[in-house]
Amino acid sequence: MKSLFIALFVVLFVSCNSDDDSNTKDYRAENEQEILAYIEQNNLDAEASGTGLYYVIDEVGAGANITAVSDVSVRYKGSYTDGTLLEENTEGVSFNLQQVIPGWKEGLQYFNEGGSGMLLIPSHLAYGSEDFNGIPGGSVLIFEIEVIDYEVENEEEIVAYIADNNLDATASGSGLYYVIEEEGTGAQPEADSNVTVVYKGYFTNGTVFDETDELGISRNLNQVIPGWSEGMQYFKEGGSGKLLIPSSLAYGRYGTSSIPGGAVIIFDVNLKSVN
C-alpha cells in the first residue's frame, strides 16, 4: 500500500464524492456498531461528535489552539478495529487541515498542540464506500495521535543540548539561545546590515548540513532566517560563538529538502565583517 499519509490528502475529494453516489453502499449504521463495539472492548472513554466521529482525549494539550485552517504536525498510528496496522509515523508529518480527510479535519480540532488521544473514524469521514489505495470500502479506521508542539519540544531539546555540552548559553526570550565565545571589538550589525560570516550548521546530533570555507559568505540580515537576523546582532566584528535556533526561527514545521520539519539547528559563527 502507498503511504497512508499520501492517501489522507488524496481521499478528501474522493470520499466526499463517492458517498454522494446513490449506487454506493451506506455503511454508517454498520460503522457505528463497529465503533461502539470497539469502544466497549477496549474500555475507552470516548465522545461522539454527532457526525459519526468518536474521539478520545488523553491530553488536550497546552499549546496553540487548532482550527479548521491550522497547520499542524502529528505523530500517528493507524489501524483497523481488528488491530491490523495500516501505518505508523513516529517522526511526525505536517499539513494544513484543509487538505486532509474529514475525520482528521474535524477530530484534530478537539486538541491543542501537545495533545494526544484517538480518533475513531467511520468510512464516510475517511476513505468512503469503495476500495481505495488498498483500504477496503466501508472501513472504520482508528488513529492514535499526538499533536506535536514544536515550541515545547525544541526548547527541551536545546536546553538538553546546552547541559550535555556544558555551554554558557543565554536565552534571548524569542526561543533563540546564543553562546558568545568572543564578543569581538569591531562594528556591531543591525537588523538590516550586510555581514560576512564563516559558519558551520548542524543538528543537535552533530550531523553537519552546511558550512562555508574560511572566507565565509555575505548576507543581508533582513534576508535570512529570523534566528540569524536576531542572533548575529549579539556579536561585533571579530566575534564568534553559537546560535541554537528553534524551528520557529528557522525552517518551521515543513523544513527544507535537507532540514527536517521542526528541526532545531545550531550554527558555529564567526562574524568577519559588517559591510
C-alpha positions as CSV (number, residue, x, y, z in Angstrom):
1,M,0.0,0.0,0.0
2,K,1.2,3.5,-0.7
3,S,1.8,5.8,2.2
4,L,-1.3,6.3,4.3
5,F,-0.3,10.0,4.7
6,I,-0.5,10.4,0.9
7,A,-3.9,8.9,1.0
8,L,-5.0,11.3,3.7
9,F,-4.7,14.1,1.2
10,V,-6.0,12.3,-1.9
11,V,-9.1,10.9,-0.4
12,L,-10.6,14.2,0.8
13,F,-12.1,14.7,-2.7
14,V,-12.6,11.0,-3.5
15,S,-14.6,10.1,-0.4
16,C,-16.8,13.1,-0.3
17,N,-17.9,12.4,-3.9
18,S,-18.2,8.6,-3.7
19,D,-20.7,8.8,-0.8
20,D,-22.8,11.2,-2.8
21,D,-23.3,8.4,-5.4
22,S,-26.7,6.7,-4.9
23,N,-25.3,3.4,-6.1
24,T,-22.7,3.1,-3.3
25,K,-23.5,1.3,0.0
26,D,-24.2,3.4,3.1
27,Y,-22.0,2.0,5.9
28,R,-23.0,4.5,8.6
29,A,-25.1,2.2,10.7
30,E,-22.7,-0.7,10.4
31,N,-19.7,1.6,11.2
32,E,-21.5,3.0,14.2
33,Q,-22.0,-0.5,15.7
34,E,-18.4,-1.4,14.9
35,I,-17.1,1.7,16.6
36,L,-19.3,1.2,19.7
37,A,-18.2,-2.4,20.0
38,Y,-14.5,-1.4,19.7
39,I,-15.0,1.3,22.5
40,E,-16.6,-1.3,24.8
41,Q,-14.0,-4.0,24.1
42,N,-11.2,-1.6,24.8
43,N,-12.9,0.2,27.7
44,L,-12.4,3.6,26.1
45,D,-13.7,6.9,27.4
46,A,-14.9,8.1,24.0
47,E,-17.0,11.1,23.0
48,A,-19.4,11.1,20.0
49,S,-19.2,14.3,17.9
50,G,-22.5,14.0,16.2
51,T,-21.1,13.5,12.7
52,G,-20.3,9.8,13.3
53,L,-16.8,10.5,14.6
54,Y,-15.8,9.3,18.0
55,Y,-12.7,10.6,19.8
56,V,-10.7,10.0,23.0
57,I,-8.7,12.8,24.6
58,D,-5.8,11.6,26.7
59,E,-4.2,15.0,26.9
60,V,-5.9,18.1,25.4
61,G,-2.6,19.8,25.1
62,A,-1.4,23.2,26.5
63,G,-0.2,24.6,23.1
64,A,-1.8,26.6,20.4
65,N,-5.5,26.0,19.6
66,I,-6.2,24.1,16.4
67,T,-8.8,25.4,13.9
68,A,-10.1,24.2,10.6
69,V,-7.4,26.2,8.8
70,S,-4.5,25.4,11.1
71,D,-1.1,24.0,10.0
72,V,-0.4,21.1,12.3
73,S,2.2,18.4,12.9
74,V,1.2,14.9,14.0
75,R,2.7,11.6,15.0
76,Y,0.2,8.8,14.5
77,K,-0.5,5.1,14.3
78,G,-3.4,4.0,12.0
79,S,-5.1,0.6,12.2
80,Y,-8.4,-1.2,11.6
81,T,-10.7,-2.2,14.5
82,D,-9.2,-5.8,14.5
83,G,-5.8,-4.3,15.3
84,T,-4.3,-4.7,11.8
85,L,-1.7,-1.9,11.3
86,L,-2.1,0.5,8.4
87,E,0.8,2.7,9.0
88,E,2.8,4.3,11.9
89,N,4.7,7.6,11.7
90,T,6.8,8.3,14.8
91,E,8.8,11.2,13.2
92,G,5.7,13.4,12.5
93,V,4.1,14.8,9.4
94,S,2.9,18.4,8.8
95,F,-0.1,19.6,6.8
96,N,-2.9,22.1,6.7
97,L,-6.3,20.8,8.0
98,Q,-8.0,22.0,4.8
99,Q,-6.1,19.2,2.9
100,V,-6.9,16.1,4.9
101,I,-9.8,13.6,5.3
102,P,-12.9,14.9,7.1
103,G,-12.3,12.7,10.2
104,W,-8.9,14.3,10.7
105,K,-10.1,17.8,9.9
106,E,-12.8,17.6,12.5
107,G,-11.1,15.4,15.0
108,L,-7.8,17.3,15.4
109,Q,-9.8,20.4,16.4
110,Y,-10.7,18.8,19.7
111,F,-7.0,19.0,20.6
112,N,-4.4,21.7,21.1
113,E,-0.7,21.4,20.2
114,G,0.8,19.0,22.6
115,G,-2.4,17.0,22.9
116,S,-2.8,13.2,22.4
117,G,-5.6,10.7,22.0
118,M,-7.5,8.7,19.5
119,L,-9.8,9.3,16.5
120,L,-12.3,6.5,15.6
121,I,-13.4,7.4,12.1
122,P,-16.3,5.9,10.1
123,S,-15.8,5.3,6.4
124,H,-17.9,8.3,5.3
125,L,-15.4,10.6,7.1
126,A,-12.4,8.6,5.9
127,Y,-11.9,6.6,2.7
128,G,-15.5,6.2,1.6
129,S,-17.6,3.2,0.5
130,E,-15.3,2.0,-2.3
131,D,-11.9,0.2,-2.0
132,F,-9.2,2.9,-2.1
133,N,-5.5,2.6,-2.1
134,G,-5.6,-0.9,-0.6
135,I,-8.1,0.0,2.1
136,P,-11.4,-1.9,1.8
137,G,-14.6,0.2,1.2
138,G,-16.6,0.9,4.3
139,S,-13.6,0.5,6.7
140,V,-13.6,2.1,10.1
141,L,-10.2,3.4,10.9
142,I,-8.6,4.0,14.3
143,F,-5.8,6.7,14.7
144,E,-3.7,7.1,17.8
145,I,-2.4,10.6,17.5
146,E,0.0,13.0,19.1
147,V,-0.2,16.6,18.1
148,I,3.3,18.0,18.1
149,D,4.1,21.2,20.0
150,Y,7.5,22.1,18.5
151,E,7.8,25.2,20.7
152,V,7.9,22.9,23.8
153,E,9.9,20.1,22.2
154,N,12.5,22.4,20.6
155,E,13.0,24.2,24.0
156,E,13.6,20.9,25.7
157,E,16.0,19.8,23.0
158,I,18.0,23.0,23.2
159,V,18.2,23.0,27.0
160,A,19.3,19.4,27.0
161,Y,22.0,20.1,24.4
162,I,23.3,23.0,26.4
163,A,23.5,20.9,29.5
164,D,25.1,17.9,27.7
165,N,27.8,20.1,26.2
166,N,28.3,22.3,29.2
167,L,27.6,25.5,27.3
168,D,27.3,29.0,28.8
169,A,24.3,30.0,26.8
170,T,21.9,32.9,27.1
171,A,18.2,32.8,26.2
172,S,17.0,35.8,24.3
173,G,13.3,35.4,25.0
174,S,12.3,34.7,21.4
175,G,13.2,31.0,21.7
176,L,16.8,31.6,20.5
177,Y,19.8,30.7,22.6
178,Y,23.2,32.0,21.9
179,V,26.8,31.5,23.2
180,I,29.3,34.3,22.9
181,E,32.8,32.8,22.8
182,E,34.4,36.0,21.5
183,E,32.3,39.2,21.6
184,G,34.5,41.0,19.0
185,T,35.7,44.6,19.1
186,G,34.6,46.0,15.8
187,A,31.3,47.3,14.4
188,Q,28.1,45.6,15.6
189,P,25.5,44.7,13.0
190,E,21.9,45.9,12.9
191,A,18.8,44.1,11.6
192,D,19.3,45.3,8.1
193,S,23.2,45.1,8.0
194,N,25.1,43.1,5.4
195,V,27.6,40.8,7.1
196,T,30.3,38.4,6.1
197,V,30.2,35.2,8.3
198,V,32.1,32.0,8.5
199,Y,29.8,29.3,9.8
200,K,29.0,25.6,10.3
201,G,25.4,24.5,10.6
202,Y,24.5,21.2,12.2
203,F,21.8,19.4,14.1
204,T,21.9,18.6,17.8
205,N,23.1,15.0,17.0
206,G,26.2,16.6,15.4
207,T,25.3,16.0,11.7
208,V,26.5,18.9,9.6
209,F,24.1,20.2,6.9
210,D,26.0,23.2,5.7
211,E,29.3,25.1,6.2
212,T,31.4,27.8,4.5
213,D,35.1,27.9,3.7
214,E,37.4,30.2,5.6
215,L,36.3,33.2,3.6
216,G,32.7,32.9,4.6
217,I,29.7,34.3,2.8
218,S,28.0,37.7,2.8
219,R,24.3,38.1,3.6
220,N,21.8,40.8,4.4
221,L,20.4,40.1,7.9
222,N,16.9,41.1,6.7
223,Q,17.0,38.3,4.1
224,V,18.0,35.3,6.3
225,I,16.1,33.2,8.8
226,P,14.9,35.0,11.9
227,G,17.3,33.2,14.2
228,W,20.3,34.5,12.2
229,S,18.8,38.0,11.9
230,E,18.4,38.2,15.6
231,G,21.4,36.2,16.7
232,M,24.2,37.9,14.7
233,Q,23.3,41.2,16.3
234,Y,24.7,39.9,19.6
235,F,28.2,39.9,18.1
236,K,30.7,42.5,16.9
237,E,33.2,42.2,14.1
238,G,35.7,39.5,15.1
239,G,33.2,37.9,17.4
240,S,32.4,34.2,17.4
241,G,30.1,31.8,19.1
242,K,27.0,29.6,18.6
243,L,23.4,30.2,17.7
244,L,20.9,27.5,18.9
245,I,17.8,28.1,16.8
246,P,14.3,26.5,17.3
247,S,12.3,25.6,14.2
248,S,10.0,28.6,14.7
249,L,13.0,30.9,14.0
250,A,14.5,28.6,11.3
251,Y,12.7,26.5,8.7
252,G,9.4,25.8,10.6
253,R,7.3,22.7,10.7
254,Y,7.8,21.9,7.0
255,G,11.6,22.2,6.8
256,T,13.5,22.1,3.5
257,S,15.0,19.3,1.3
258,S,17.9,19.0,3.7
259,I,16.4,20.1,7.0
260,P,13.5,18.1,8.6
261,G,10.4,19.9,9.7
262,G,10.5,21.0,13.3
263,A,14.3,20.7,13.5
264,V,16.5,22.6,15.9
265,I,19.6,23.8,14.1
266,I,22.9,25.1,15.6
267,F,25.4,27.4,13.9
268,D,29.0,28.0,14.9
269,V,29.5,31.5,13.7
270,N,32.5,33.9,13.2
271,L,31.5,37.4,12.2
272,K,34.3,38.5,9.9
273,S,32.9,41.9,9.0
274,V,29.9,44.3,8.9
275,N,29.9,45.5,5.3
